[in-house]
């Protein structure tokens, strides 16, 4: 993937890739019809199977220098 981005002179992050799922709350930023259409597409989606070792609930603060904070992990639940 990075080779293709580099070939097309597109920017990319040099950090190691980490598979993840991002869940966002669109709030009032999307019209209801657009949100409903996106949800219909997601309901029908069947991606590849993969194993999960850990789940982390993250808080992200976007901006010129985004920050990320781990709020909870499945490890916390196993220990608690």
C-alpha positions in Angstrom: 0.0 0.0 0.0 2.7 2.5 0.9 4.5 1.8 -2.4 1.4 2.9 -4.2 1.1 6.0 -2.1 4.7 6.9 -2.7 4.4 6.2 -6.4 1.5 8.6 -6.6 3.4 11.1 -4.5 0.7 11.0 -1.8 1.5 11.6 1.9 1.4 8.7 4.3 2.3 7.9 7.9 5.7 6.1 8.4 4.7 4.6 11.7 4.0 0.8 11.7 0.5 -0.1 10.7 -1.9 -1.1 13.5 -5.2 -2.6 12.5 -8.1 -0.8 14.3 -11.7 0.1 14.1 -12.7 3.8 14.4 -16.2 4.6 15.7 -17.2 8.2 15.3 -20.3 10.1 16.3 -21.3 12.3 13.4 -23.7 14.3 15.6 -25.3 17.1 13.5 -22.4 17.2 11.0 -24.3 14.9 8.5 -27.8 15.1 7.1 -30.0 12.2 8.5 -30.4 10.7 5.0 -26.6 10.5 4.5 -26.2 8.9 7.9 -29.0 6.4 7.2 -27.4 5.4 3.9 -24.0 4.9 5.5 -25.5 2.7 8.2 -27.3 0.6 5.5 -23.9 0.0 3.8 -22.2 -0.9 7.1 -25.0 -3.4 8.0 -24.3 -5.3 4.8 -20.6 -5.3 5.2 -18.8 -8.6 5.9 -15.1 -8.0 6.1 -12.3 -10.5 6.6 -12.1 -12.5 9.8 -9.3 -11.5 12.2 -8.4 -12.3 15.8 -8.6 -9.7 18.5 -6.0 -9.8 21.3 -7.0 -6.6 23.0 -9.6 -3.9 22.8 -8.8 -0.3 23.7 -11.2 2.6 24.1 -9.3 5.6 22.9 -10.0 9.3 23.1 -8.5 11.3 20.2 -8.0 15.0 20.0 -7.6 16.0 16.4 -5.5 19.0 15.3 -2.1 19.8 13.9 -0.6 17.5 16.6 -3.3 14.9 17.3 -3.2 13.2 20.7 -4.6 9.9 21.8 -5.4 8.7 25.2 -6.3 5.1 26.3 -9.4 5.3 28.5 -9.9 1.6 29.1 -8.7 -1.8 27.8 -9.9 -5.4 27.9 -6.8 -6.1 30.0 -8.3 -3.7 32.7 -11.5 -5.7 32.7 -9.6 -9.0 33.1 -7.6 -7.7 36.0 -10.5 -6.0 37.8 
